[in-house]
Amino acid sequence: MNDYFFTETLINKLGAITDEMAEYLIKSSFSTNIKERRDCSTVILDKKGLILYLAEHIPIHLGSFLNIIKSIYKIYSVKEIGKNDYFISNDVFFGGGSHLPDIVMVTPVFYKNRLLNWVGNIAHHADFVNRGHENIYQEGIIIPPLKIIKNNIFQKDIFRLIINNCQLQKERNIDVMAQISANKVGKKQLCQLYKNNSYSKLIKGFINILSSSRIKIISEIQKLKKGSYYFKEDFDSTEIDFTFEMKINIQIKQNKIIINFLDFPSQLNIGLNLTYAGLCSTVYFAIKCILDPFGLSNSGSFSPIEINAKKGSMINCIKPAAVDGRVDTCQRIVDLIFGCFSKIIPDKVIAAGNGSCNSIIFTGYDPIKKENFIYLETIGGGSGARVNKNGLDGVHVHVTNTSNLPIECLENEYPIKILCYELIDKSYGEGKYRGGKGIRRTYKIEIDDCKYQSHGSRIIIKPWGLFGGKEGNCYKIYKNNEKNIEINNNGVLMKNETITIETAGGGGYGEFKKSALY
């Protein structure tokens, strides 16, 4: 088998392994956020920690894998890493996780006695809520990269310390065990792959995977018109009472793209901050969508992209910045990049989408089950219209890609009823092709003293259209059908009270014509 066919076969096998790992994680987890909403990702890395294959799940999770192995090597020597070790972390400033609820699990895989690969997964544990967001220490327990399993022995004391900092210990126990099981599956399947191939052949195959991805992106960059391009728009959020201007400069060179983020504010005393790894995953996603949407997400495809952002700024924060709500920042950065690329290759980008990770969290005590509960949902909205199609209705956009929680599961698990779940007509921006429709979802609370939190962006800054397309509607939240009364994005609800979320629609593309399909 020549190098090309072996590389393609290897890619397919790695993809099959990451998919199988993900299914094990999802089907053996306990929490609705993982087993139903599939808020998790899986990956295979080489021995240095370079990403070979990232499964197509949640793009923002990419940042959690970029430096986790390098961070482990800073703590443990190669001799201290054994065949039967499993590492856990969520430290956003030292290798793992993009915010503290994202817990990373990675496992070394040995070819005989030589470390060849790492398998990994990440899962969002919907547990660290009702906390402050002025700094990272308020947001939950910080787990540095450490061995949760050492030489096949589960480290009970370490796990007890982690679990003791969680609100729903039963959920965390089962979900972490599901993460361990997923890595066991990945390790087993990789070892099976090793049996049929030599060490040197596999090393060469991994190099070819990264090289081919890099060459593909460079070839697409070379097709672009060289130059320096700018785009700007305002940023808003439920977490701040002001707006600020986001600016970007993109330079197209012969063999690389340089992304310069200009004049972003210093890191804030709220959870909208973004680590550099999180910024990288956001930029890589946006560039991949435009230049190589069907290619692999791996370290080779990222290498021709240079990213510059001021250290200590909101989008390249340093410890002890709070980061829990970082995804809203990520979503708006993708829109910013797309807006800039509309001046470079307009037929490859879409108008602004709902531009948020519209979240709603309810917490309280369930008197029937006699236990506390935490219900988290991130609600989709409208995506931006395209050069030849309408935007998609009621979907997650950009760096988030979770499923919705089905009403039947929600009402079975929590003391909450859904009174309304529908697409919002006319929430989109008109154009030759319209934007996607936003979602309206109304929750009725069936207990007293239920706390809620809701976060989102595009509350006053509408999703923009392109080339004559109109703006979409904004994100809204209201209580007890009082549509004209603004409420705080957190508070307490009593029995039979309701909360309604309306997410933003997408912007339109091109000037409106009566013949357009709506």
Secondary structure, DSSP 8 states (H G I E B T S, - for coil): --HHHHHHHHHHHHHHHHHHHHHHHHHH--SHHHHTT--EEEEEEETTS-EEEE-SS-GGGHHHHHSHHHHHHHHS-GGG--TT-EEEE--TTTTS-SSTTEEEEEEEEEETTEEEEEEEEEEE-TT--S---SSGGGSS----SEEEEETTEE-HHHHHHHHTT-S-HHHHHHHHHHHHHHHHHHHHHHHHHHHTS-HHHHHHHHHHHHHHHHHHHHHHHTTS--EEEEEEEEE--TT-SS-EEEEEEEEE-SS-EEEEEES--B--SSTT---HHHHHHHHHHHHHHHH-TTS--SHHHHTTEEEE--TTBTTB--TT---TTHHHHHHHHHHHHHHHHTTT-GGG-------S-EEEEEEEEETTTTEEEEEEEEE-B-----SSS---SSB--TT-------HHHHHHHSSEEEEEEEE-TT-S--SSB-----EEEEEEE-SSSEEEEEE-S-SSS----BTT-------EEEETT-TTS---SEEEE-TT-EEEEE------BS---TTS--
